[in-house]
Amino acid sequence: MTRKFLIPLLILLAAGCTWPDSSDCVVPGVEPIDAVSADAVSADAVGADEYDVVVYGGTSAGVTAAVQVARMGRSVLLIEPGKHLGAMTTSGLGHTDFGFKQTIGGLALEFYGRVRQHYAAESAWKEETFEEFKQARGRFVNDDAMWNFEPSVAEAIVESMVREAGVPVLFNERLDRSRGIVKKGAAIVEIGMESGRAFRANVFVDATFEGDLLAAAGVSYLVGREPNALYGETLNGVEIAHARYHQFVKPVDPYVIAGDSASGLLPGIIGVPPGEDGDGDAGVQAYNFRVCMTDDLQNRLPFAKPADYDPLEYELLLRNFEAGDMRLPLKIDRMPNRKTDLNNRRAVSTDWIGRNHHYAEASYAERHAFDRALRGYTLGLLWTLANHPRVPGEIRAKADVWGLARDEFTDTGHLPFQMYVREARRMKSTLVMTQHHIAGRSKVSDAVGLGSYTMDSHNVWRYVDGDGHVRNEGDVQVGGFKPYAIGYGAIVPPESECTNLLVPVCVSASHIAFGSIRMEPVFMVLGQSAGTAAVRAIEEGVPVQKISYKELRHRLLEDGQKLDSSLGS
């Protein structure tokens, strides 16, 4: 049986949710997500409907793209479908994945420099001193930058950068994905929102994780994993033989009633492997929330059991302990003031494996339901680890010292406002970044940024192996290479498909190459480069594909971008 016939069952814990009103979709322990604008950075009214550049998506890349356009003296509008800016940078991912720090420049380095300036003040430290933190986390603190930070600090810095640049921000406006794009030939003339508002620009930037604008504009893209054979890669497609990390290390039964296959499979498990090693498929690496926890009793909110807690969701976790894996399945990275950036670790953890394959193409309502379901799963997981009697006592004790940080994410129930959409759509353009570029076997001549992080894919499927035990599939973590250049051709569509769009997040890359590129500092770098290119296209009066790379490169270097791949080597 091939993978394309295997459709995993999505259990929507938040079934019945409506959109955009989420008041009927409350997960106990999580306050409703409302639709109030973030007044700290939003203009009182966005009156104009025409700009030089419109940026759709307030991710870290969207922020740097918009700030760069404004600093270059052009009119720009930043449209964010939600009510916060910065996405993962401001939503719990404070443990920065940087690879070689020397490769990060421009607005990205300015952001991390502002983090350093914030924590240089004695007033920034409530639960420890700067020197204590620096001594414990030395490699994350430089003289001119700091790479670990609290979510609220990151959001305040992002807001200040946007405000200082004079960028107007429109919150809670979503693209009408079916009728919202007006094109003349291969150029986008106007984008329309579900609210009925429409905006015109000379150049558009799609800075979303999902790639909604590029898809609606008719640009080619892929969801899933290419076969290794397509680009002559070795780490793409299905990964069974090499899926060693975050794996079951003891035999664990996959059935609802252990030993009884007739009872059905536990949630999220498919009955057979998803394919042969190296096969392409439509699988997407798992999402999670980068939860900000604390062990400070004055700021700690104990984990609450959701009212719709489903014991079957955590049966694999409990069986894994009972099989003998006695490790705490959480990656807890310390942030300032006794807070954390929580990430996935071990076989059963915060990644909701196998549930998100539909997400990229899903409707807004379906995405919202998935978000609510993942919130419920996450809260249930944390409560289980800290309280369930089948969890070993030493594990419960380690988990129970933590709780949600009371002073973070106060409008989203103290869970991050943005789930970690590690990968969704990826554009297909004339340049496709592949494993060969990451490993240095292929070079580009039009660098607009550098990458240097490990090729990193989280697990994609959970399946039953030939011995009748559950296994995870898809985790790849391969590093050890030098910094590499990311080509301009990877952030522009084919000219025949769209002449005035730039894509700094859903870049043209194979699945495994994207696994290295998809880091927040790199998104900031590519966002700034996209903003610069947008202005160059306007000034030269040409499609984005036809701008002078010589002039683009000159301006990028002038603005502090790093383009020489020998840095850090």
N, C-alpha and C positions, 0 to 999 in steps of 0.2 A: 504494500500500500504506500503510495507517495504522500508526501507532506500536504499537497494541496487539497487532499480529501479529508484532512484531519482538522476539524474545526472545534477548538476547545470551547467548553461551556463557560460563559461569563456569568458569575453569580452577582447580580446587581443588588448589593445590600441596601442600596438607596432606591429601590424600585418605587415608582410613583412620583419621583421628583419632577417638578416643573421648572421652567427657566424663563426669565431670569430670576423670578422670585424663589428664593431658596428657603423661605420660612417654613415650608411644609416638609423640609428634608433635613431635619435636625438629627445629627448623631449625638447621643448623650455624651456630655463632656466636651462637646465642640459647639461653640456659639455659631449661630447662622452667619453665613457670608452675605452681607448686604450689598447694596449697589450705590453706596455713597461715594462721591468723588473725593479724591485725596486733595484737600484744599491747599496743602502745603506747597504743591507745585503746579496745580491746575490754574490756568488763567480763569478769571471770573467769567469770561465768555470768549469763545473762539469765534470771532465774527467773520473772518475771511474764509472763503471757500476755495481760494486759489493760492498756490505757493510755488516757489521754485522746486522744493523737494517735500514730499510727504513720506514719512517713515511710519510703517504699520508694524507695531509690536514694540512694547516698552521693555524688552529684554536688555541685558547689558550691551549687546550689539546695537540695539535700537537707540539706546541712550547715547552711546559714543558717536553713532552716525549723525544723530540730530545735533548734538553739541558741536561736532566738527563743521557741519553745514553752517550753523549759526556763527561760529567763530570765523568762517570764511566770508561772512557778510551777506549770506543769502537767506531768503525767507524759508522757514521750515515749520512743519507741523508734525508733532509726534502723537500718534494715535495708539492708545493702549486699551485692549478689550476689557481688561479688569480695572482695578483701582489702585494698583501699586506699580512702581517702576523697579527695574533691576533684575526681575525674575530670580534665578537661582542665586545670584550674588547677594541679593537682599533677602532671600528666602531660606536661609539656613546653611547654605554651602559656604561656610566661613573658613573651612580647611582647604585652602586654595591648591588645586592641582596645577603646578607650574612647570614641571620638568626642569629646564634650565632657566633660571630667573633672568639671566642676561639677555634672553631673547624678547623680553617684554618691554615695550617702550610706549611713547606717545600718551594718549589719554588713559590707557590701561595702567601704565606706571604712575601717572598722576593720581589715579584713584587710590592705588596702594600706598602712594606717598601721603595722601591725605589721611588714610587709615593710621599710618605711622605718626603723623602730626597729632591726631586726636588722642592717641594713647600716650603720647609724650607728656600730656597734661596730667598732673596728679589727680585732678578732679574726675578723670575718666575711670579711676580704679576704686571700686567699692568693696571688693572681697579679697583682693590681693594687691600687691604692688607691681609696678611695671618691671622692676628688677627681678622679682620672683618669677613672673611669667616668662621674661626673657631668658632667665637661667634654665627654666624647664623646657622651653620651646625655641631654643636659640636659632635654629635654621629658618624660623618663620619671622624673624625680626632682623632687618638690615638698618643701616644708618639712614637710608632714604626711603625705605618701604617696609610694610608689615603685611603678612600674608594670612594671618588668622584674626578673626574679628567677629563681633556680635552682629546679628542681623539688623537690629535697630540702628546701629552705628553705620553700617553699610548703606542702609536706606537713606539716612540723613545726608550722607556724603553724596549719593547719587542725586538726591533732590537739590542739593546746593549747586552741583555742577550744572544741572539743567536750568535752574533759576538764574544763576550768574550769566549763563550764555543767552538768556532771554528766549528760551525755547517754549512756545506755547504747547501745552499738553491737553489732549482730549481723552478723558477716561470713560470707561464703560460704553465704548462704541465698537460694535463688532461688524466686520465685513459681511455684506450680503454675498454669500459664497456662490449663489446660483445666478443672481442677476446684477451683481454689483460692479462688474467690470465693463467699462466702455472703451473699446479700442478703435483706432483708426489705422488700418493696415496692421503693422506689427507693434505699434506704439499704444501704450495705455494712455487714454485721455482723461479718464475720471474713474474714481472708485466710490462706490455707494455703500452706505452702512444700513444695517437693519432698521435703524431709526428713521431712515429716509434722507438723512443728510448725505451730501456728496461733495467730494473734494477733487480738484484738478491740480495737476503739477506737471512740470517738465520731466521730472524723474521721480520714480518711486523706489522705496527700499522695503523689501519684505524681511523683517527682523524677527518673525515669529519662530517658535520651536516647531510649529506644525507645517509651515509652508503654505498657509491658506491663500495668500495673495498670489504666489507663483502658480499654484494649481488653478485658481480661478481665472488667471490670465492665459491659460493654455500652454504653460511651459512644461516640458517633459520632466518627469520625476520618477523615482522608484521608492517603494516601501518594502523593506525586507532585506534579504541577503543575497548577493549575487553568487553564482557558483564560482568556485576557484578557477575553473577553466576559462571564464570570460576574460579576465585580465591577467591570467597566469599567476595568480596569487596562491598562497598556501594557508592563509588564516581566515579566509572568508567562508561563507556558507555554513552548513551544519558542522558542529564541532562536538563529536562524541569521544573519540579516542584521547583528545587532548584537554577535555573539560575536567581539569583536576582541582581547580580552585572553587571554593564555596560549594563543595560537593559532599554528598553523603559518604561518610567513612565507615559506616556500619550498615548491615542489611536492615532495611526498613520496609515493612509491608505497605502496599499502596491502596488496599481495599477498605471500604467503609467498615466492614466486619473483617478483622484481620484473618487472613487465610481463606476467605470466601470470595472468590472472584465474582460470584453471582450477586453479591451485595452492591456491586458498582465501585467505581473509583472515587477516592477522596477528591475534593475540589481542586481544579487546576491541573490535574494529571491526565495525559493522553495515554492510550492503551499500548502503543508501540512507539519505537524510536521515530523521530520526525523525518528521517531520511538517512542516506549514506553520508559519511564524512565528505565535505566539500560540495555537497549539493546546494543549490540555491533554494530559497523558500521565502514565504511572506512573513516569517517570524520577526518580531521586534524585541530588542532587549528590554528587560523588565524595568519598570518605574518604581519609585518610592518617594517618601518625604524625608528631607534632611532635617530631622527634628532637633530643635534646640532644647536640651534638657539642662537641669541644674541639680546640684546636691546641696545647695544653700537652703537651709530649712526655712528661712524667711521669704524666700522667693520661689519655693518649690510647691507645685501643685501635684499631689499624688495621682498616679494613673487611675482613671475611672473605667469601670467595666461598661461598655456600651449596652444599652437596653436590648438591642437586637443582636447581641453576641451570638455567633454561631460556633459551637464547639468543634464542628467538623473542620473549620478553617485552620484550627491549631492542632489537630490530631497528629499531623506529621511532625510538628515541633515536639510534641510530647513523646511520641514513639521514638524519635531520634534520641532524646535523652534516655529513654528506657533501654534503647539498644546499646548505650554505653558512650555516646558522645557527650561528655560532661563539660563542654566549653560554653561560655556565654556567647550567644550568637549575635552580638552587636559590636560594631566598630565605633568606639567612643573617642572622638578627638576633642581635646580640651581647647576651648576658646577663652578669651579674657573673662574675668569676673565669675569664675567657676561655672561657666556654661559649656555647652558642647555643640559639635556638629556630629550628628548621629548618622551612620551609614550602614549598609548591608554587610553582614559577615556570616560565614558558615553556610550550611545547607538550607536552613529555613530561617529567614530573617525578615528584614523590612522590604526587600524586593518581592513584589507580588507576581511571581513568575507565571507566564503563560496567559495572563489575563488582558493584556493591553494590545494585542495584535490588531484589533479593530480601530484603535484610537485615532490614528492619523486621518482616516477617511470618515470618521464618525460625525454625526450631526452635533451641534452645540449641546443639545439636550442629552445626547448619549455621552458626550465627554463629561458633562457636569455630573451625570449619574456615576460615571466611573470615578471621578474625583471624590465624590462623597463616599463611594464604596471603599476606595483605597484609604480614605481617612478612617473609616470604621475599622478596616482591617488593621491599620497601624496602631490605633488605640487599643484594640483587642489584643494585639501581640504584646504590647508593653504591659498591659494589665496581667496577661497570662504569665509572663516571665516573672513578674513581681509577686503574684498571688496564688497561682494555681497549685493545688496540692500535689499534682503529678510532676511538677517541676522540682528538681533536686533542691534541697534546702540551701546549699551553698550558692546555687544560681539565683534563687529567689532573693537571697540576702544581697547579692551584688546588684541585682536590678532594682530592689526596693529603695536603695539610697537615692535613686534618681526620680525626678518628676518633671513635668513641663515647666518651663520658665514663665513665671507669672507676668513678667514685664516685657515679654516678646509676643508678637502677633496677637495683640489684644482684641482685634476685630475679627479674628478667624479662630477663636477658641484655643489660641496658644499653639496651634499647629501652623506650619508655614502656609502662606497664601498660595504658593506655587508648588505643585508637585514636580518631581524631577522627570521631565520628558527627555530622556537621554537621547532619543532618536525617534524621528517620525518620517516625514517625507525627506528625500534627498534629491536635489536637482540633478538632471542629466544634461550636461553641456558638452561643448567641444573639448574641454579639458576635464578629465576625471582624475582626481587625486586617488592614487592607489597605494597598496602596500609597498610598491617599488619606490614611490616618492618618499614614503616615511623612512624606509631603510636606506635611502641614499643611492639606489640603483638608477633612478630616473631623476632628472632635474627640470626645473622650470626656469624660464628666462624673464618672467614678469612678476616677480615676488611682490606681494602686498602684505606679507606678514610671515612670521615663523611659527612653527610648531615644534614641540620637543617631548611631549608626554608619551608615555607607554600606549601602545595599541591596546585598547581596553574595551571589551564588550562584556556586559553582564549577561547572566543566563537568560535564555530565550524560551525554552520548553522544560517541562517536567514530565517524565515518561516512565513506563514500565519496561525494564530490561528483560533479557532472555531468561534470567533466573527468577523473575517475578518480583523484583525489588524496584523501588523508586530511585530514579537518577535525575540529576539536573543536566541540561545541555546548553552549550553556547558560550560559556565563560572563557574569555581569552584575555591574557595579560602578558604581553610580550614587549619588552623594552630593550635597552642597551644600545640604542642608536643615537647618532648625533642630531643636532637641530636640522630641520629641513625647511625649505621655502614653500609657501602656499601660493599658487599662481593666481593672477588676476582672472584668468579664464575660468577659474572654478567658482567665482562669485557673480558671473554674468551669464545669462541664458544664451542659447544659440540666437544669433541675430535674426534668423528667419522667424523665431517664435515671439521675441519681445525685444525692442530696441531701447527701452528706457526703464529697465528694472535691474536692481542689484540685490543680491541674496547673500548676506554675510553669515547666516546661521545654517540654513538647510543647503549647504554648499554642495557642489558637484564632487562627490567622493564615493568610493566604494564603502560598504558597511565597515570594514575593518580599518580603513584609512580614516573614516569619520570618527572611529573610536579613539583616535589620537587627537584629531583636530577639535573635537567637541568640548574643549575646556573653556571655562569662563574667561580667563585672560586672553585666550586666542579669539573668542567671540568679540571681546572689546576691541582688539587690534583690527579684526576684519571689519567691524562696524565703522571704525574711524576711517579705514581705507575706502569703504563703500561711500561714506559721506564725502570724502575728498574726490572720489571718482565722479560722483553725481554732479558736483560743482564744475569739475573739469568738462564734463559732457555738455553742460549748459554753456560754459564760456567758449568752448570750441564749436558749439552748434552741431554736434555729431552724435550718432548713437553711442551708447555706453561702450559698445564693443570696439569703437573706432577711435577712442581718445588716444592722445599721445602718451605712451607709457613712459617715455623719457620725462615729460613734464609731471606726470603723476608721481613717479619715483622721486623726483626732485622735491615735490611738496611733502611727500610722506617723510622723507629724511629730514627735511626742514622742521617738521612737526615732531620729531623725536622717535619716529617709528624705526624698528630694527628690521633690516632686510637681508643682512649678511648671514648666511647659514653657518659660517665658521664660528659664530659666537657660541661660547660654551663648550666648544670641542677641544 
